[in-house]
Amino acid sequence: MKEGSSSPLLKKQKFDRVDTSTNNNLDNTTHAHDHVLQPLPQSRRRCQGEKSLHIAPMIRVSNREFRQLIRILSKRCVLWTEMVVDETIYYCSRSKSSPPGAINREKVDVHLDYDKSIEHPIVCQIGGINPVHTAFTSKLVTEEYCYDEVSLNMGCPSDRVSGKGFGAVLMKQGDRACELVRSLRNNCGNVPISVKLRIGVDDDEEFEFIRNLIQRLHKAGCDRFYMHARKVHLKGLNPAQNRIVPPVSAYTKVKLERRRNTIESYFAKLL
């Protein structure tokens, strides 16, 4: 790089700046040409759009540091948290030394806190099976932490997750899945509710199966669906194999998109 020239990345960065010379509370040594960065607004932002790019939630990867790195690379992509287990939030929020109804923010922050000045738009993905825990966590996520969207995990193939009754196994338990979605809808106000799932599970891989499941979830209150265009094998394949062994079925995804007017919803593949 020639002397005096600046990096193209630096040229693209635009910050709101405040002239500190008018701030009487600053140190007297501050000069008129000194500036400080002004934080971005903390209001919610839309996660939906015809061409929105989402960064898929990944266990032990999608932490605060990773999300902040991605936000440096793009201000427009939609960030996702790691899967947050609602039972964990329900119990860690309670402290024996706190008054009844008080939230132990120090423990909950470990799982839910994020940098509100830069991480919007951001989706909180919840995993769970108990509607009481789901209701409590979703209300906390939207009212106290101001996430832009709440998503129910119905696609995780991990045996540790499915063994506890949530994740991809919920695709086989339509009644319970709809109950959880209703719990989210009743406690999230106007915040969008979504579900991330696969196009099939084990032997249930016919188009009618996934279409009927999506119709039921939509009626229960789900606003948006993120489709992983592979079916999931709950037995015989580990999570890594489930990402590469089952063939991609773009045909099923296209059929769903063509029928989206029927179920009045928007379908998208989460990359």
C-alpha positions as CSV (number, residue, x, y, z in Angstrom):
1,M,0.0,0.0,0.0
2,K,1.4,3.4,-1.0
3,E,2.2,5.9,1.8
4,G,-0.7,8.2,2.5
5,S,-3.3,5.8,1.0
6,S,-5.9,4.2,3.2
7,S,-7.4,0.7,3.2
8,P,-10.6,0.1,1.2
9,L,-12.1,-1.4,4.3
10,L,-11.4,1.8,6.2
11,K,-12.9,3.9,3.5
12,K,-16.2,1.9,3.8
13,Q,-16.5,2.5,7.5
14,K,-18.8,5.3,8.5
15,F,-19.3,6.4,12.1
16,D,-21.5,8.9,13.7
17,R,-19.1,11.4,15.4
18,V,-19.7,13.9,18.1
19,D,-17.5,17.0,18.5
20,T,-16.2,16.8,22.0
21,S,-15.2,20.5,22.2
22,T,-18.8,21.3,23.2
23,N,-18.9,18.8,26.0
24,N,-18.1,20.6,29.3
25,N,-17.9,17.3,31.2
26,L,-14.8,16.1,29.2
27,D,-11.2,16.7,30.3
28,N,-10.0,20.2,29.6
29,T,-7.2,18.8,27.4
30,T,-9.7,17.7,24.8
31,H,-9.2,19.7,21.6
32,A,-11.8,20.8,19.0
33,H,-10.6,18.2,16.4
34,D,-10.9,15.3,18.8
35,H,-14.0,13.0,18.3
36,V,-15.6,10.1,20.0
37,L,-17.7,7.3,18.4
38,Q,-21.4,7.5,19.1
39,P,-23.1,4.2,19.9
40,L,-25.7,2.8,17.5
41,P,-29.3,2.9,18.6
42,Q,-30.5,-0.1,20.6
43,S,-34.0,-0.4,19.1
44,R,-35.2,-3.6,17.5
45,R,-34.5,-4.2,13.8
46,R,-36.3,-6.5,11.4
47,C,-34.8,-9.9,10.8
48,Q,-37.0,-10.7,7.8
49,G,-36.5,-9.8,4.2
50,E,-36.5,-11.3,0.7
51,K,-32.7,-11.4,0.6
52,S,-31.7,-11.4,4.3
53,L,-28.5,-13.3,5.1
54,H,-28.6,-15.3,8.4
55,I,-25.5,-16.6,10.2
56,A,-26.6,-20.1,11.4
57,P,-26.6,-20.8,15.2
58,M,-23.7,-23.1,16.1
59,I,-23.1,-24.6,19.6
60,R,-19.8,-23.4,21.1
61,V,-19.3,-21.1,18.1
62,S,-22.0,-18.4,18.0
63,N,-20.9,-16.7,21.2
64,R,-20.6,-12.9,21.8
65,E,-17.0,-12.8,20.4
66,F,-17.9,-14.6,17.2
67,R,-21.0,-12.5,16.7
68,Q,-19.1,-9.3,17.1
69,L,-16.5,-10.5,14.6
70,I,-19.3,-11.2,12.1
71,R,-20.8,-7.8,12.8
72,I,-17.4,-6.2,11.9
73,L,-17.6,-8.0,8.5
74,S,-21.3,-7.1,7.9
75,K,-23.7,-4.7,9.5
76,R,-26.7,-6.1,7.6
77,C,-26.6,-9.9,8.2
78,V,-28.8,-11.4,10.9
79,L,-27.0,-12.9,13.9
80,W,-28.2,-15.8,15.9
81,T,-27.3,-16.9,19.4
82,E,-26.3,-20.4,20.3
83,M,-29.3,-22.5,21.3
84,V,-30.5,-21.3,24.7
85,V,-32.1,-24.1,26.8
86,D,-35.2,-22.6,28.4
87,E,-35.0,-24.9,31.5
88,T,-31.5,-23.5,32.2
89,I,-32.8,-19.9,32.1
90,Y,-35.8,-20.8,34.2
91,Y,-33.8,-22.2,37.1
92,C,-30.6,-20.0,36.9
93,S,-32.8,-16.9,37.1
94,R,-33.9,-17.8,40.5
95,S,-31.7,-17.0,43.5
96,K,-32.4,-18.1,47.0
97,S,-31.1,-14.8,48.4
98,S,-33.3,-12.7,46.1
99,P,-36.8,-11.5,46.8
100,P,-39.7,-13.6,45.2
101,G,-40.1,-12.8,41.6
102,A,-36.6,-11.1,41.3
103,I,-34.3,-12.2,38.4
104,N,-30.7,-13.1,39.0
105,R,-29.4,-11.0,36.2
106,E,-25.8,-12.0,36.8
107,K,-26.4,-15.6,36.0
108,V,-28.9,-15.0,33.2
109,D,-26.6,-12.5,31.5
110,V,-24.1,-15.3,30.9
111,H,-26.7,-16.9,28.5
112,L,-28.6,-14.0,27.1
113,D,-26.6,-10.7,27.3
114,Y,-25.2,-9.2,24.1
115,D,-23.9,-5.9,22.8
116,K,-27.0,-4.0,22.0
117,S,-25.1,-1.2,20.4
118,I,-23.8,-3.4,17.5
119,E,-25.4,-6.9,17.4
120,H,-28.9,-6.0,16.1
121,P,-30.6,-7.6,14.2
122,I,-30.2,-10.7,16.3
123,V,-32.3,-13.8,16.9
124,C,-32.5,-15.8,20.1
125,Q,-32.9,-19.5,19.5
126,I,-34.6,-21.4,22.3
127,G,-34.6,-25.1,22.9
128,G,-37.0,-26.7,25.2
129,I,-40.0,-29.0,25.8
130,N,-41.8,-27.5,28.8
131,P,-44.3,-24.7,27.8
132,V,-43.9,-23.2,31.3
133,H,-40.2,-22.8,30.9
134,T,-40.6,-21.6,27.3
135,A,-43.1,-19.0,28.3
136,F,-40.9,-17.7,31.1
137,T,-37.7,-17.6,28.9
138,S,-39.4,-16.0,25.8
139,K,-40.9,-13.3,27.9
140,L,-37.5,-12.5,29.5
141,V,-35.8,-12.6,26.1
142,T,-38.2,-10.1,24.5
143,E,-39.0,-7.8,27.4
144,E,-35.7,-7.6,29.3
145,Y,-33.2,-8.3,26.5
146,C,-35.0,-6.9,23.5
147,Y,-34.1,-9.6,20.9
148,D,-35.5,-9.0,17.4
149,E,-36.9,-12.5,16.9
150,V,-37.3,-15.7,18.9
151,S,-36.9,-19.0,17.2
152,L,-37.8,-22.5,18.4
153,N,-35.2,-25.2,17.6
154,M,-36.8,-28.1,15.9
155,G,-33.8,-29.2,13.8
156,C,-31.0,-30.1,16.1
157,P,-30.0,-33.8,15.5
158,S,-27.9,-34.3,18.6
159,D,-28.7,-37.4,20.6
160,R,-28.1,-35.4,23.8
161,V,-30.7,-32.9,22.8
162,S,-33.3,-35.3,21.3
163,G,-32.8,-37.5,24.4
164,K,-34.2,-34.7,26.5
165,G,-37.2,-34.4,24.1
166,F,-36.4,-31.2,22.2
167,G,-34.7,-30.4,18.9
168,A,-35.4,-32.4,15.8
169,V,-37.4,-35.0,17.8
170,L,-40.2,-32.3,18.1
171,M,-40.9,-32.9,14.4
172,K,-42.4,-36.2,15.5
173,Q,-44.4,-34.6,18.3
174,G,-46.6,-32.1,16.4
175,D,-49.0,-31.5,19.4
176,R,-46.1,-30.6,21.7
177,A,-44.4,-28.5,19.1
178,C,-47.6,-26.5,18.5
179,E,-48.0,-26.1,22.3
180,L,-44.5,-24.6,22.5
181,V,-45.2,-22.2,19.6
182,R,-48.4,-21.0,21.2
183,S,-46.5,-20.4,24.4
184,L,-44.0,-18.3,22.5
185,R,-46.7,-16.4,20.7
186,N,-48.5,-15.6,23.9
187,N,-45.4,-14.2,25.6
188,C,-43.5,-12.4,22.9
189,G,-45.9,-9.5,22.1
190,N,-45.3,-8.3,18.6
191,V,-41.8,-9.9,18.3
192,P,-41.7,-12.3,15.4
193,I,-41.8,-16.1,16.2
194,S,-40.0,-18.6,14.0
195,V,-39.1,-22.3,13.8
196,K,-35.9,-23.8,12.4
197,L,-36.5,-27.4,11.2
198,R,-35.6,-30.0,8.6
199,I,-37.5,-31.2,5.6
200,G,-38.0,-34.6,7.1
201,V,-37.1,-36.8,10.0
202,D,-36.2,-40.5,9.9
203,D,-38.9,-42.3,7.8
204,D,-41.2,-39.2,7.7
205,E,-39.9,-37.7,4.5
206,E,-42.9,-37.3,2.3
207,F,-43.9,-33.8,1.2
208,E,-47.3,-34.1,2.8
209,F,-45.7,-34.7,6.2
210,I,-43.6,-31.5,6.3
211,R,-46.4,-29.4,4.6
212,N,-49.0,-30.5,7.3
213,L,-46.5,-29.9,10.1
214,I,-45.8,-26.4,8.8
215,Q,-49.5,-25.6,8.4
216,R,-50.1,-26.6,12.1
217,L,-47.2,-24.6,13.4
218,H,-48.3,-21.6,11.4
219,K,-51.8,-21.8,12.8
220,A,-50.3,-22.0,16.3
221,G,-48.6,-18.7,15.8
222,C,-45.3,-19.2,13.9
223,D,-44.5,-16.3,11.6
224,R,-41.5,-17.7,9.7
225,F,-39.8,-21.0,9.0
226,Y,-36.1,-21.7,8.3
227,M,-35.8,-24.9,6.3
228,H,-32.6,-27.0,6.3
229,A,-33.0,-28.7,3.0
230,R,-31.9,-32.1,4.3
231,K,-33.9,-34.6,6.4
232,V,-32.5,-35.6,9.8
233,H,-31.7,-39.1,11.0
234,L,-32.1,-39.3,14.8
235,K,-30.6,-42.7,14.9
236,G,-27.4,-43.9,13.2
237,L,-25.9,-40.5,12.3
238,N,-24.2,-38.0,14.5
239,P,-24.7,-34.2,14.1
240,A,-21.7,-33.8,11.8
241,Q,-22.9,-36.7,9.6
242,N,-26.4,-35.2,9.5
243,R,-25.0,-32.1,7.9
244,I,-23.5,-34.0,4.9
245,V,-24.9,-37.6,4.5
246,P,-28.6,-36.9,3.9
247,P,-28.9,-35.5,0.3
248,V,-30.1,-31.9,-0.2
249,S,-33.7,-31.8,-1.4
250,A,-34.1,-28.5,-3.1
251,Y,-37.3,-29.9,-4.8
252,T,-39.1,-30.1,-1.4
253,K,-38.1,-26.5,-0.6
254,V,-39.2,-25.2,-4.0
255,K,-42.6,-26.9,-3.5
256,L,-43.0,-25.3,-0.1
257,E,-42.1,-21.8,-1.5
258,R,-44.7,-22.3,-4.3
259,R,-47.4,-23.0,-1.7
260,R,-46.4,-20.2,0.6
261,N,-49.5,-18.2,-0.3
262,T,-51.6,-21.1,0.9
263,I,-50.2,-21.0,4.4
264,E,-49.5,-17.3,4.4
265,S,-45.9,-17.4,5.4
266,Y,-42.4,-16.9,4.2
267,F,-39.9,-19.7,3.8
268,A,-36.2,-19.3,3.8
269,K,-33.2,-21.6,3.9
270,L,-30.9,-20.7,6.8
271,L,-27.3,-20.8,5.4
